[in-house]
Amino acid sequence: MTYSTVFSQLAPDALSMKLYSTTAKEVELALRNPSGNIDSLLALLSPAAMAYIEPMAQQAAQLTLQRFGANIGLFLPLYLSNLCANECDYCGFSMSNKVKRKTLTQEELAAEIAIIKQRGFDSILLVSGEHETKVGMGYFESMLPIVNSAFNYVAMEVQPLDTHQYQRLGQLGVDAVMVYQETYRPHTYAKHHTRGKKQDFIYRLDTPDRVAKAGIDKIGLGVLLGLDDWRLDALLMGFHLDYLEKTYWRNRYSISLPRLRPCTGGITPKVELTDAGLVQMICAFRLFNPQLEISLSTRELPSLRDNLLPLGITHMSAGSSTQPGGYMTPDSQLDQFEISDSRSVEQVVTQMKLRGINPVWKDWEMGWVKG
């Protein structure tokens, strides 16, 4: 069984009605018993919970400190290519967009790595557009040895793959795979994905199952907030997370909560997520899952990112580029989306330390694993 079987038994419209009919009493009950309770997650994501953001934030900050200490891991995305064979109307890499296309050579990759290492990073997230013929397993196999020789922690956010391909990535040193469903509403998904293999909602939905079966250590989930009702999408992601943790309990899990950002050919959000709503969502997931890793990208404004740090965030990027070759030769024509926090790494780290947060550059090395 994979998650698509479980998902087919859910009733999203009924869950939506329950979200929007949740009472203050139900929110208060959820605050007393949030951990691992999907009904509590529903209540904490509801409009009624907006009036309880302060106690939610206090609990979330306490739980985060207990589980992770005053530490946040720093990582950087490294874009390998903006080639893409999909049509997705919210992404600057979409195949019909008239933008410059680039795929890094081994020499260009080495140059990007040298700059990233100079900035102190030891955790990298490899990102590419979804183009399996030109940026597929053959390309990954040629590039990963170079990456793995430079970084102790390597994550990937690329097109969904088969189980045996994820096993091969694990052999090449990949520690984590991020695969974002974008939206858990099939009709909305079909509206925004109109060409290419990404049209296959079910194949993407079952990707975390294949990643787990391949033995990859960490699996990252996410939705693109704004494609549909963010409250319902977040809740449906909670169901997915709950299933994965119970089925593949040896794995670690993370979530990312990106909001729609302007890009070439982009769209406006169907349902806008306010800053307060984002705070509510982060706190709700921290209360639901105290050990969950939560990542924060440079999509958000500096002031908001700084204020979110103690409320549940465990990993964040700084000084990011969303284009292939962007650390060596920035070119805005290659961007996937606009960045909101353009501060340097040093500026971000300074703000972290002022808030009593320890920036963690390295927390993993294969040599630390006991034989």
N, C-alpha and C positions, 0 to 999 in steps of 0.2 A: 504494500500500500504506500502511496505517496500523498502529499498534502492535497493534491487536486481532488482526491476522493473525499477527504474531510471537508474541503472548501465547498464542494457541490452540495453538501448537506446543510450549509449555513443559509440563513434567510436574511440577507442584508437589509431589505426594506423593513422587516420587523425589528431588526437591530437598530435601524435608524429611528424608528418610532419610539423605541425604548430609550434611546439616547436623549431625544428631545422631550420626553415625558418624565425624565428622572427628577425626583424631588430633592429638596434640601436635606430631608431626613435620610434619604438613601445615600447622599454624598457623605453625610456625617458617619453613617454606618461603614461606608467604604474606607474612610480615613482611619477607622479603628482596626480594619482587617484588610489591608490592601495587597499584601505580598502573595503572589501566585494566584490571586482570585480574579478571574476574568470578568465577573460581574462588578467587582470593585473598579477595575480598569474602565469599564463602560461608564460607571457613575462619575469617575474622576475626569473623564473626557467630555462629559456632558456640559451643556450650557449652564446648568444649575451649579456646577463646580466652580464657575468663574468667581463666585462670591467667596470661595474658600482658597483662593490662590495663596494668600499669606500663610495659613497653616500648612498647606501643601508644600510651599517653598521651604518652610522651616524643617519639616520632616524630611524632605528630599535632601537638603543640605546636610542634615545630621546623618542620614543613611550613607550618603556619598563619602563623608568623612570617615565613618566607621569602616566602610568596605575598602575604599581606595586611598584614604589619607588625603592630605592636602597636595595631591599630585595630579598632574595632567600630562599625558604623553603627547609629544609633538611629532607630527609627521608632515610629509610634503607629497603632493601628487606630482608624478612625472608622466607627462603625456607623450605616448609613443607615436601616435598617429591621429589625424582627424579624418582619415578616409572612412566612409560609412556607406553601407549598402541598404540602409533603412530610411524610410520617410517618417520622421517624427516631428510634428509641427512646433514643438517647444524647444528644440535643440539646434544650436548653431552648426552642428556637424551634419545635419540632415542632408541627404544626398542631392536634393534639388537646389539647395542653397548655393549661390554663386560665390563661393569663398575659395581662397587659396588652399590647396591640399598639400599635406606634407607627412611623410613617414620617416622617422629617424633612421639613419644608418648607424652601424656600430660605432663609427668614429664620432658622430654627433651625440649618440647616447653617452659615450665616455666623457665627452665635454660637458654635458648636462650634469652627469654624476659628480664630476670634479667640482663644479660650482656648488652643488647641493651639499657635498661633504664639507666644503669650506664653511658653510653656514652652520655646521654642527649636527645635521640630521643623520640619524642611523635607522630610521623607519621610513619606508617609501611605499607609496601607493601607485602602481603602474596603471595607467588609464589609456584607453584607445577607443576610437570609433569601432563599430561592429562591421568588419569587412573580412570574412573568413578566408577569402582567396589570397589577399595581399597582406592581411594582418591576422593570420591564423596561427595554428600550432607550429608550423615551420618557422615562422617569424619569431614566435615566443621562445622556441627552443634555441634559436640563435642569439637571442638577447638576454635571456635569463641568467646564463652563466656570468655575463658581465655584471649584471645587477647584483647577483647573489654574492659576488666576490667583494662588493663594496658595502653592502648593508646587511645587518644582522636580522632585520625583520622586513619581509617583502609581502605586500598585499597586492591583489590584482582586481581591477574593475574593467572587465572586457565582456565580449559577447558570451552568452550561455554556451556551455560545452557539454559533451557527454562524460559519463563517469570515468572511462578509461583515460580521457584527456585530462581530467582533473587529477587523476592518479599520476600522470606524467608530470604535470605542473608541480605536484608535491615532491616528486623525485628531484625536480630542478630547483627546489628550495622555496617554493611558495608557501607561506604560512597562513594566509587568509584570502578569502574570496568574497568580494562584495557584489551582490546582484540585487538591484533594486527593481521591484515590481512596477514602480511608477504610480500605478493605481490598481486597487483590488476590485474595481468595478468593470466587468468585462465590456459593457457597452461603451463606457468612457474610454477604455483602453483601445477598443477598435476605432473609435473616432480619431484618436491622436496618432495611431500607428497604422499607416495606410499602404505601406509597401515594405517588402523585405521580410526576413525571417523573424524579426521582432514582432510581427503580427501574431505569432503563435503564443497566445496568452498562457495556455496550459503548460507548454514546454518551459516557458520562463518561470511559471509558478512552481514547477517541480525541480527547478535547478538547485535550490538548497539541499534537497534530498540527495541529489547526485554528488554534490560537494561533500556532504557528510559521509556518504558511502565510500567516497574516494579517500577518506582519512585526513582531509584538510583540517587544521586545528580550529580556525575561527571562521564563522560565517556572518556576513553583514547583510542586514535587511534594510529596506528604505522605501519611502513613497515620495513622489514629487508633489509637495503640498500646494494645492491650488487647481490641479487637474479635475478634482471632484471635491465633494464635501470632506474637508480634512479630518473632521471628527470621526466620520465613518471609516475613512481610509486608515486612519491611525488605529482604530479599534480592530479592523480586519487584519492589520499587520500584527496586532497583539495576539489574535487567534493563531496566526502563522507561527509566531515566536513561541507561544505556549506549546503548540504541537511539536516543534523542532526540539525544544528543551526536554520534553518528555520522551521523545523517540530517540534522539541522539544526545544523550545526556553527557557524553564525554566531551562534546564540542563546547567551545566558547562562542558567545553571540554578541553582536553589536548592532546598533541601529543608527541610521542617519536620517535627519529630518530637514531636508533642503526645501526651501520655498522657491517657487518659480522666479527666475531672474530674466531680465531682458537679454535677447540674443538675436542674431540674424534670423529673420522670418518668424520670430517668436509670437506668443499669444498672451492674452491677459488671463488672469486666474478666474476660474468659474466661481470659486468661493474664496474670498480673500482671508488670509490668516494674519491676524494682527500680532503685534509683539506680545501682548498679554496672552493670546492664544498659544503662541509658541512656548511661552513660559509654562502655561498650564500643561501642555503636552509633555514637555521634558520632565516636569515634576510627576505627572501621572505615571509615566513609564518607570521612573526611578522608584516610586512607591510600589509599583506592581512587581518590579524585578530588581532588587538591591544589587545584584551582581552583574547586571547588564552594562555593557560598555556603550557609551553614547558619544557620537562624534559630532563636532561642530566645525563647519567649513567657513571659508572667507566670503560666502554669499551674504552673510549678515554684516550690518554696520559695526564699526569698532566699539561704540558705546554699548550696544546691546550685547555683543560678544563678551565684553569685559564683565557686564552685570550677570551674565548667564553662568560664568565659570564655576561658582560654588554650588549650583543648584542641581548638579547631576552629570555635568560634562566630564568625560574621562580622557578624551583625545581631541586634539584640534590641530588644524593646519595653520601655517603662518608664512607670509611672503610667497603665496602660491601663484602659479601661472596655470592657465587652463588652455595652453596651446603647445603643440609639439615644438621643442627647441626654444621655449619661452624664457628659460633661465639664461641662455647664452645670447640669443638675439630676439628680444620681444617684438612681436608683430601682432597688433590687435585684429588683423584680418583673419587670424587663425584661431581666435578664441571660441571656446564652446559656449560660454556665457560671461556676462559682466561680473566682475568681482566688486564687492562692496567694501571689504576691508583690505586696503592696499598698503597698510603699514609694513614696515620692514620687520624682519624676525626680531631684531633687537628691541624695537618699540613694543612689540607684543609681549616679549619676555619681561620687559620692564614693568608693564602693567600687571602681568601675572604676579610678579614678586611683590609689588605694592599691595596686592590683595591677599598676600600670604600663601600664594599657590606656588608649588615647586614645579618648574618645567622639567620634564623627564625626557632626555634625549635618547636614552638607551635603557631598556629594561629586559632585554632578551639576548642571549648568545648561545649557540648550540653547545659550546664548551661547558655551559653550566648544567646541561642535562646529564644526570647520572646514568652510567651504563648498566 
